[in-house]
Structure formats: C-alpha cells, structure tokens
C-alpha cells in the first residue's frame, strides 16, 4: 500500500464554535443539504444492525440531525448524543424538540472520551464525521482504548464513519468545489480542513490494532478513498431497505435517495452499499 504523503493537519479548533461554521454545517444537515444523503446511507446500514430496543451513544452529535433521523427511522431505540461545543448542543436540543423526540433522544455537553465512561448505559457507540476533530493521534488511541474497554466489559457494538485523508493537499482543497459546489464558502473551507485533519487508513488501523479489539471491519471507499467506516456490528435485519415506509418516516424524498445512490457509486463502501439492496 502506498504511503500517505499528506501529513495530518489538525482542525483549527477541536470543537466547532465559529458561528459561520456551526450555521453552515447545520444548514447542510437540514432539508436538501448535502449531508442528508450521507446520513441516510449510514442510517440504512445501522437499521440493519441495531437490535430492537438498543441504547445508542453518539459521539460528536453536532447539531443533532443525524441522530434525529436515526430516531425517526428506529423509534424503538434510545439515543444519547454528546458534543463538546455548546453552540452545537444548543442547536441539537432545538432540533430534537422540533422533531418531538425528547422522550427518545438526550443531548449532553461533553467530550467524546469522557462520555464513554460518564454515560450510564449504552449498547452501541456511533460516530459520524467526528474523529477527525481529535487534535492528536494520542487522543485517537485514547478514545479507541476506552472504546475497547467497553467492548470487553459490556460487549457493546460500534459504528464509525469519517473522512479518509487523501494523499495530496490539493485534493482536499478541490473536493468541495467538485462534489459540493453549491454550498457556502465556510462549509467548503471547513470540509477541506476536515479532510486534511482526517486520520488515514494506516492510522485508524494502528489505533485499533493497539487496542484489544480484534473483531472489526475497516473499509475505505473506492475508487475514491475519501471516506471510511469501522464497525463490529453484524447485520441482523437484512430485510431493511430503501422502501417507501422508511423514506416517508424520515421525510426523505426521491432526490435524496437518488443522490445517495450516486454517492454509493462514487464512493463505494461494502458496508453501506449493501444496504440499498
């Protein structure tokens, strides 16, 4: 495997507090935003893997749009979302309230590492576009070590989805203009920063191999290696698909489904792509 030539450049801030950044990220996770198809695909995959009545801990929940959709898709589960940014937590609580999900979704202002010990009870840990906010590889290993401890003690499951750092800085700079051309300048800038801050395949694999987690699947998208998933969850509900019941429950239209299928074909991941059948 070729060496990744782009040295990791951490995010300018470990928590998203800049008003423009918070607003642009929240906007793109809302109606018709570019993040919705990505959330949808993750939800389809998770819906096939989450046992009935599970308790979910979502690390770095941001404005809460992903976990809102997940709760709408699976009303039988309970979700605790944590984020270090007070600005994100405030928006997340509003989104949960607007969707009338307070009985099923709880939002806490807390960092990802401490949440693994502080939150009382959970069966599955999810993390969508969050690990790249960790400022150092040491903290990545620390959070994977804590995750490993919970896997050993409580047999929890986990699902991690994030960027995969490209080989060249110019790729990070060009990506937003090519794949999200209609988004705001702050969103494009933050996307480039996130890609440069993302951990590559070798770094992620090393952090897991250094833990006691043995049974896990790690995939990088192909042919364009811009995304990755890591999970130990197995499919238990393979019949879940992109049917009208699920899309209606989520309030998602044909355009999002079409974009999701385009995403599948452009950034192929077995763990996600299998969900569309």
C-alpha positions as CSV (number, residue, x, y, z in Angstrom):
1,X,0.0,0.0,0.0
2,X,1.3,3.4,-0.9
3,X,2.4,5.7,1.8
4,X,0.0,8.6,2.6
5,X,2.1,11.6,1.6
6,X,0.0,14.4,3.2
7,X,0.9,15.0,6.8
8,X,-2.1,15.4,9.0
9,X,-3.1,19.0,9.7
10,X,-5.3,19.2,12.8
11,X,-8.5,21.2,12.7
12,X,-8.0,24.9,13.6
13,X,-10.3,24.2,16.6
14,X,-11.0,20.9,18.3
15,X,-14.7,21.9,18.9
16,X,-16.8,23.8,16.3
17,X,-17.6,27.1,17.9
18,X,-17.2,29.6,15.0
19,X,-20.7,30.9,14.2
20,X,-20.4,30.6,10.4
21,X,-19.0,27.1,10.7
22,X,-21.8,26.0,13.1
23,X,-24.5,27.6,10.9
24,X,-23.2,26.2,7.6
25,X,-22.8,22.7,9.0
26,X,-26.3,22.8,10.5
27,X,-27.7,24.1,7.2
28,X,-26.2,21.3,5.1
29,X,-27.6,18.7,7.5
30,X,-31.1,20.2,7.1
31,X,-33.7,19.9,4.4
32,X,-32.0,19.3,1.0
33,X,-28.5,19.8,2.5
34,X,-25.5,17.8,1.1
35,X,-25.1,15.9,4.4
36,X,-28.5,14.4,4.3
37,X,-27.8,11.6,1.7
38,X,-24.7,10.6,3.7
39,X,-26.7,10.5,7.0
40,X,-29.4,8.5,5.1
41,X,-26.9,5.9,4.0
42,X,-25.4,5.5,7.5
43,X,-28.9,5.1,8.9
44,X,-29.8,2.4,6.3
45,X,-26.7,0.5,7.3
46,X,-27.3,0.9,11.0
47,X,-31.0,0.0,10.8
48,X,-29.9,-3.4,9.6
49,X,-27.5,-3.9,12.5
50,X,-29.1,-2.4,15.6
51,X,-31.0,-4.8,17.9
52,X,-34.5,-3.8,18.9
53,X,-34.6,-1.5,22.0
54,X,-30.9,-0.7,21.9
55,X,-29.4,2.3,23.7
56,X,-27.1,4.4,21.4
57,X,-24.3,6.7,22.5
58,X,-23.5,9.1,19.6
59,X,-20.0,10.8,19.9
60,X,-19.8,14.3,18.4
61,X,-23.5,14.6,17.6
62,X,-23.1,18.2,16.3
63,X,-26.5,19.8,15.5
64,X,-28.3,16.5,16.2
65,X,-29.6,16.0,12.7
66,X,-28.2,12.5,12.2
67,X,-29.5,11.2,15.5
68,X,-32.9,12.8,14.9
69,X,-33.1,10.9,11.6
70,X,-31.9,7.7,13.2
71,X,-34.5,8.1,15.9
72,X,-37.2,8.6,13.4
73,X,-36.0,5.6,11.5
74,X,-35.9,3.4,14.6
75,X,-38.4,4.7,17.2
76,X,-37.7,1.7,19.4
77,X,-34.2,2.9,20.3
78,X,-33.0,5.5,22.9
79,X,-30.1,7.8,21.9
80,X,-27.7,9.9,23.9
81,X,-25.8,12.5,21.8
82,X,-22.8,14.2,23.2
83,X,-20.8,17.2,21.8
84,X,-18.1,19.5,23.3
85,X,-19.4,22.6,21.5
86,X,-22.0,24.5,23.5
87,X,-23.2,26.1,20.2
88,X,-23.8,22.7,18.6
89,X,-25.5,21.3,21.8
90,X,-27.9,24.3,21.7
91,X,-28.9,23.7,18.1
92,X,-29.1,19.9,18.7
93,X,-31.6,20.4,21.6
94,X,-33.7,22.7,19.4
95,X,-33.7,20.1,16.6
96,X,-34.7,17.3,19.0
97,X,-37.5,19.5,20.4
98,X,-38.8,20.5,16.9
99,X,-39.0,16.8,16.0
100,X,-40.7,16.0,19.3
101,X,-38.1,13.4,20.2
102,X,-37.3,14.4,23.8
103,X,-38.6,11.1,25.1
104,X,-36.2,9.1,22.9
105,X,-33.1,11.4,22.4
106,X,-31.0,13.1,25.1
107,X,-28.3,15.7,24.3
108,X,-25.3,16.3,26.7
109,X,-22.4,18.8,26.5
110,X,-19.5,16.5,27.0
111,X,-16.3,15.5,25.2
112,X,-16.2,12.2,23.4
113,X,-13.5,10.5,25.5
114,X,-15.1,11.1,28.9
115,X,-18.6,10.2,27.6
116,X,-17.6,6.6,27.1
117,X,-17.2,6.3,30.9
118,X,-19.7,9.0,32.1
119,X,-22.8,7.9,30.2
120,X,-24.5,5.3,32.3
121,X,-25.8,2.7,29.9
122,X,-25.5,2.1,26.2
123,X,-25.3,-0.9,23.8
124,X,-23.8,0.8,20.7
125,X,-21.5,3.7,20.0
126,X,-21.9,5.7,16.8
127,X,-19.7,8.5,15.5
128,X,-20.3,10.3,12.2
129,X,-17.8,12.9,11.0
130,X,-16.3,13.3,14.5
131,X,-13.0,11.6,15.0
132,X,-11.1,14.0,12.7
133,X,-11.8,16.7,15.3
134,X,-9.4,15.0,17.7
135,X,-6.2,17.1,17.7
136,X,-3.7,14.3,18.1
137,X,-3.1,10.7,17.3
138,X,-2.6,10.1,21.0
139,X,-6.2,11.2,21.7
140,X,-7.4,8.9,18.9
141,X,-5.6,6.0,20.6
142,X,-7.0,7.0,23.9
143,X,-10.6,7.1,22.7
144,X,-10.2,3.7,20.9
145,X,-8.6,2.3,24.1
146,X,-11.7,3.4,26.1
147,X,-14.0,2.0,23.4
148,X,-12.1,-1.3,23.6
149,X,-12.5,-1.4,27.3
150,X,-16.3,-1.0,26.9
151,X,-16.3,-3.7,24.2
152,X,-14.5,-6.1,26.5
153,X,-16.6,-5.3,29.6
154,X,-20.1,-4.9,28.1
155,X,-19.9,-6.4,24.6
156,X,-21.0,-3.1,23.0
157,X,-21.1,-2.5,19.3
158,X,-19.7,0.5,17.4
159,X,-20.1,2.2,14.0
160,X,-17.6,4.9,13.0
161,X,-17.9,6.9,9.7
162,X,-15.5,9.7,8.8
163,X,-13.3,11.2,6.1
164,X,-10.2,9.4,5.0
165,X,-7.2,11.8,4.5
166,X,-6.2,12.0,0.8
167,X,-2.7,11.7,-0.5
168,X,-2.4,15.4,-1.6
169,X,-3.4,18.7,-0.1
170,X,-4.7,19.9,-3.4
171,X,-7.3,17.1,-3.4
172,X,-8.7,18.4,-0.1
173,X,-8.9,21.9,-1.5
174,X,-10.6,20.8,-4.7
175,X,-13.0,18.3,-3.2
176,X,-15.7,20.8,-2.0
177,X,-15.8,22.7,-5.3
178,X,-16.2,19.4,-7.3
179,X,-18.6,17.5,-5.0
180,X,-20.5,20.2,-3.1
181,X,-20.3,23.2,-5.5
182,X,-23.5,24.9,-4.3
183,X,-22.5,25.0,-0.6
184,X,-21.4,28.1,1.3
185,X,-17.7,29.3,1.4
186,X,-17.5,28.5,5.2
187,X,-18.7,25.0,4.5
188,X,-16.3,24.4,1.7
189,X,-13.4,25.7,3.8
190,X,-14.4,23.5,6.8
191,X,-14.7,20.5,4.5
192,X,-11.1,21.0,3.3
193,X,-9.9,21.4,6.8
194,X,-11.7,18.3,7.9
195,X,-10.2,16.2,5.1
196,X,-6.7,17.4,6.0
197,X,-7.4,16.6,9.7
198,X,-8.8,13.2,9.0
199,X,-6.9,10.1,10.0
200,X,-5.8,7.8,7.2
201,X,-6.3,4.1,6.9
202,X,-3.0,3.2,8.5
203,X,-3.5,5.5,11.5
204,X,-7.0,4.1,12.1
205,X,-6.0,0.5,11.8
206,X,-3.0,1.1,14.1
207,X,-5.1,2.6,16.8
208,X,-7.4,-0.4,16.7
209,X,-4.6,-3.0,16.5
210,X,-3.0,-1.3,19.6
211,X,-6.3,-1.9,21.5
212,X,-7.8,-5.2,22.4
213,X,-10.5,-5.0,19.8
214,X,-9.8,-8.0,17.4
215,X,-13.1,-8.5,15.6
216,X,-13.9,-5.4,13.5
217,X,-14.3,-4.5,9.8
218,X,-12.5,-1.5,8.4
219,X,-13.3,-0.2,4.9
220,X,-12.1,2.7,2.8
221,X,-14.2,3.9,0.0
222,X,-13.2,3.1,-3.6
223,X,-12.2,4.1,-6.2
224,X,-12.1,7.5,-4.5
225,X,-10.6,6.9,-1.0
226,X,-12.3,9.9,0.8
227,X,-14.4,8.1,3.4
228,X,-14.1,5.1,5.8
229,X,-16.1,3.0,8.1
230,X,-15.1,0.9,11.1
231,X,-17.6,-1.4,12.8
232,X,-18.0,-4.6,14.7
233,X,-21.8,-4.7,14.1
234,X,-23.2,-7.5,12.1
235,X,-26.4,-7.5,10.0
236,X,-29.3,-8.8,11.9
237,X,-32.1,-7.2,9.9
238,X,-31.1,-7.6,6.3
239,X,-34.6,-7.0,5.0
240,X,-34.4,-3.3,5.8
241,X,-34.0,-1.4,2.6
242,X,-34.8,1.9,0.9
243,X,-38.5,1.3,0.9
244,X,-41.2,3.9,0.9
245,X,-42.1,3.2,4.6
246,X,-38.6,4.2,5.8
247,X,-38.2,7.2,3.4
248,X,-41.7,8.5,4.4
249,X,-40.8,8.1,8.1
250,X,-37.7,10.2,7.6
251,X,-39.4,12.7,5.4
252,X,-36.9,12.0,2.7
253,X,-37.8,12.4,-1.0
254,X,-36.7,10.7,-4.2
255,X,-34.0,13.4,-4.8
256,X,-32.1,12.4,-1.6
257,X,-32.4,8.7,-2.5
258,X,-31.0,9.4,-6.0
259,X,-28.1,11.4,-4.6
260,X,-27.5,8.6,-2.1
261,X,-27.3,6.1,-4.9
262,X,-24.9,8.4,-6.7
263,X,-22.8,8.6,-3.6
264,X,-22.7,4.8,-3.4
265,X,-21.5,4.6,-7.0
266,X,-18.8,7.3,-6.5
267,X,-17.5,6.3,-3.0
268,X,-18.1,2.6,-2.8
269,X,-18.2,1.0,0.6
270,X,-19.5,-2.6,1.0
271,X,-20.9,-1.9,4.5
272,X,-23.1,0.9,3.1
273,X,-23.7,-0.2,-0.4
274,X,-25.2,-3.5,0.6
275,X,-27.9,-1.5,2.3
276,X,-29.5,-0.5,-0.9
277,X,-30.5,-4.0,-2.0
